[in-house]
Amino acid sequence: SGGEGTAAQNFSCFIYNANFMNCSWAKGQAAPDDVQYFLYIRDSRKKRERECPCYIEDSGTHVGCHLEDLSGLASYNYFLVNGTSQGTGIQFFDSVLSWKKIEIFSPPNNISVHCTRSHCLIQWEKPKTRHNLPNWEFKYQLDIQKQETPLSNFLFCPQIEVSGNWENNYNFPSPEPRAKHTVKIRASDARIEKWGAWSQAVEFGMCPGSI
C-alpha cells in the first residue's frame, strides 16, 4: 500500500573494483518532503537479509547506498526500497538483479609493449572481477594513438576490439622508424557490453624528431 508515485524511482546498482557496490535512487514524484527510504538486500540462495550499512543522502533523504562487503551476495539478489513518512503511506520498490549484469570491470592490469622492427606486441592481464572468470568471458577495446610531430596532438585512430580468446595480447603493425604512440585499454563482459574505465595510457615508440 501507499500513495501513488511515492516509491523510490530510477533505481540502479553497479559493482566496481570487484569488491564494492553503489546503489542509487530518486525520490518518488509524489513523495512528501519528510519521506525517508531504506534499502534491504536479500540473497536468493540463503535468504539472508541486511540493511544498507552506509546511506548516501541528499538534504537528509537517503538516495543511495555504498557497500564494501559483498560476501553475502549470490548470483541473483533481491533489492527492496521501502519508505516512511509521518503523514503518508509510502509505496515500496523492489527488483531482482544479477551481479553479472551490474558489474563494471576495472581497467586491465600490467599493460606492456614490446616492439620488433615491424610490430609492437601489446600485452595485458585481465582485470580482477567479483568472481574468477575465464578469458573468453572478456572483451577489450584498445585505443592506440599516434603523435606525428613534437607539438602536434595525437592523431585519432579507430578503437580496436579484441576478444578475450586472443590470450590478452594484440600484435600492432608498426614498422620502424616508428613515431611515439600511446595505448589505453578497457574491458567489458563479452556478452553484456558494459565498458569499464580506460587504463592509464602507456607510451611506446620514439619521440617525433628523434627517429
ABEGO torsion letter per residue (X at the ends): XEBBGABBBGBBBBBBGGABBBBBBBBBAABBAABBBBBBBBBAAAGBBBBBABBBBBGGBBABBBBABAAABBABBBBBBBBBBAABBBBBBBBBBBAAAABBBBBBBGBBBBBBAABBBBBBBBBBBABBBBAAABBBBBBBBBBABAABBBBBBBBBBBBAAAGGBBBBBBBOBBBBBBBBBBBBBAABBBBBBBBBBBBBEBBBGAX
